[in-house]
Amino acid sequence: MSGRGFIPPDFHYTLQQAQSQNSKATQMQLVLHAGAHFTEEDRLLRCLLRNAQEFSNRGVTVPGPGKYRTLLKETVAALQDAPPAPDARDVLFDLILEEENADRVILSQMFLFGAPRACVRNGVIYESAPERVAQLAALFEHDEFELFLALRNPATLLPALFQQAPQEDMDSFLRGANPLDIKWSDTLTAIRAAAPTVKIIVWCFEDMPMIWSEIMREMAGLDHGQPIIGAFDLLYDIMSKEGAERFDAYIKDHPDLTEIQIRRVIAAFLDKFAVEDAIEEELDAPGWIDSDIDAMTEIYE
């Protein structure tokens, strides 16, 4: 794993074939969606895949996760021991894209920075993220690399992560860290310092019903107004059937609304037609009191 650098074992059988082709050697726009956990990450990928054909017509490919998740995991693990070989990037794209030509590739790997039970270390969410993003930035140094990451209020994220952990109490899960000190800004600042050339796009999980289609357009590099299949899927989950039908009719009658105007329309409809049980969340955070949750939320906001 030293010497000439890293090429994952699975890459070798296609190396000669990849070197005989130059279709994947051009600069790519690489979009990497890395979660966070419990932010509708799987649903976002499924919705992207529903739009894959239309995206493909515009030079954007959304490979099925089976094509790359294991490879990406092995790549990230191996890059911790050796730098990438000069041809590793081309071979990786060759395996992911096969014979498909594209200018922009969207990949989604929610476990890139660790499993839920191991996401918080030393009071930091995704402590490994800066190193791993920097390693991938080196691998894709000649490409346009964009990292997409949903943020979620630690007051609700940490309890969700805790439910997947083996520890019996929250203090043990956080290894004694003060939950008030766990901030997304620390994670993002560290990623920026480690990989200054990577474009980072973040949004709030709590806003996703209002910006669902915007997220997908941004990931696909599409202009405002381009149609998206499932553009309001999350919104319909928290709105009554009557509200959804009226909202659909309103949007169809006003096709020229800007994204900001659409958000205002959504807010107005939610104010009247939101399903309370769908927007309220039960917290299971042993040892926390309401003032802790309120303080964490204020810091997050």
Summary of the structure (lengths in Angstrom):
residues: 301
radius of gyration: 20.9
end to end distance: 44.2
largest distance: 64.6
contacts: 884
relative contact order: 0.14
helix: 52%
strand: 11%
